[in-house]
Each structure stands twice: as C-alpha cells, then as structure tokens.
Amino acid sequence: MNGALQDQTQFPTHQCECLCESLRIWVGIDIDPSKTYLVRSRLREVLQRHNVDTLGDLLNRAKLPNSEARHDIIDAMTTHETLFFRDRHPFEAVAKKLVPDALLTSPAARYRIHCLACSTGQEPYSLVMRLSETLRPEQLLRVELRASDVSRPTLEMARRGEYMKHELSRGLTDAQRQRFFEPVSSDSALGRMRLIDSIRQRVRFQVLNLAFIKQQRPNQTELLDLCLCRNVLIYFDDELRSTIVRGLANWIRPGGHLIIGSSEMLSGFEDVFERRHVDGTVVYQRR
C-alpha cells in the first residue's frame, strides 16, 4: 500500500476532524481540522504503540476512563518546544527585582511561584538556578516553586531533570553547566546530563489542564506571588484565552504578578491586571 493510500485508510478526514474536536474538549487547544498532515505526522507512532490500525480505533480507546491513549494523544499533539532561559530577561527581572523586593518587604513570608505549561522543565529549573545565584541560602528557602503541564509523559521527563548535551548548549553559560549539571553515566558518550539534586528538588511538578483553570480555585492562604504563563495563550481561541486569564487572576494575590510570553499581550483585562515594566520586562500586576 503506498503512503498516500495508507494515510487515507489510517487517518480519514472525518476522524481527523473528530480528533481536533476532542482536543478542543480535552485541553482547549485549537487545531485546524484541515491540517491532517499534522495529525498524521504526530500520531503514527501512537497508533503503533497502541497496536491499532486507524485513528478512529485510537479515539475509541481514548474515551475510556484514565485512558493511556488519551494521555499519549495529548502528549503528541501539544507543543513542547522550550529551552533554558528562554528570552532571558524575564528571569533577570524575577531574580534581581521581583523576588528580592518581596522578600525584603515581607521578611517572614513565603514567595510562591507557579510555572504553567512547563513542558520538560527548563523554565522552572532556569528560575531555580538563577535564584540560587542571586539570593542568600536562607532567602532561597522561602521560595516555593511549582510547575505544571497537561502532558503526563512530559512531566515525567521534567521530574527526572535529565537532558542531552545539545539541549544544554542553548541558554546556559559554561559556568551554569558546570555548576548545576552532572553526567548521568560515567560513559560520557551517552551525552546525558542531570540537574543536581539541590536544583531538581526545589521544583514540585503536577498535572494541570489550563482549559479548566476556572474550576480550580486555590486556597486563599496559598495564592501565588508570581505566575508564569509564557508562550501558551496563543494556542487557545479568544473565548478560552479570556477564561484562562480571568481564572489565573483568582490564583494570584493582590499585588502579585503574571508574566506571559514576549510576543504576547493582554488586552481587555485592565480591571484585574495593570501592565508594568520591571527591568525591561513587561509584567501584569494583580489589582
């Protein structure tokens, strides 16, 4: 069977449309049903892993409670592009200004940070590394950092804190690579490096679906001082994007901050967030 005919058999158009609608329901991401090539390229391996012949068979499995097929579909169809210290300036603003100022203002308080859509963990780990370089040890102990993603397999990778050497070649300085990473094996040819325990153990990971953020109101004693939701809002339609932003407003204490991606902008939320600049970084302060 040639490749085009096999694609039509495994990924008929109506089943690709069902997949896109399912993803919208499950996690809120908006994929154009006409992009069947994207579905085919990302889900071929998932079909093989679950030993099914068609996308329809896979979707039937994904309807079952606690379905591994659903987790694998979500993992394959969501974007995991990330790197250490992406854009860099937000990490400088957090480590040099936002966190130190808050700790000085409230000497006995904890500073709570949550990184949303953290993928394989580079963003929260970058924060811990930079904070460990700028804060005194007793100050660092007062910072609580959580990170979340909708993909369970991706979070497992994040928890391990292991990366290929080429992943460490972007964003990190030589000094940071030497200070914060160690070889996974004595065989350096394997090329895998692991974050040292003192960095990995500072981050608590959890599964969190942004599409349902409004229903997940936190305890008032655990409101966030800082929430990072970078380069993820662009994947949602306008209605869900608004729901997510207003849901996040309930997570952040008055005076706390939200940081989004450098190419993103919040408009129409002036009643809950005030746009500010902190050391060259745009932040949104909770009113």
Buried (B, 14 or more C-beta within 10 A) or exposed (E): EEEEEEBEEBBBEEBBBBBBEBBBEBBBBBBEBEEBEBBBEBBBEBBEBBEBEBBBBBBEBBEEEEBBBBBBBBBBBBEBEBBBBBBEBBBBBBBBBBBBEBBEEEEEEEBBBBBBBBBBBBBBBBBBBBBBBBBEEEBBEBBBBBBBBBBBBBBEBBBBBBBEBEBBEEBBEEEBBEBBBEEBEEEEEEBBBBBEEEBBEBBEBEEBBBBBBBEEEEEEEEBBBBBBBBBBBEBBEEEBBBBBBBBBBBBBBEEBBBBBBBEBEBEEBEEBBEEEEBEEBBBBBBE
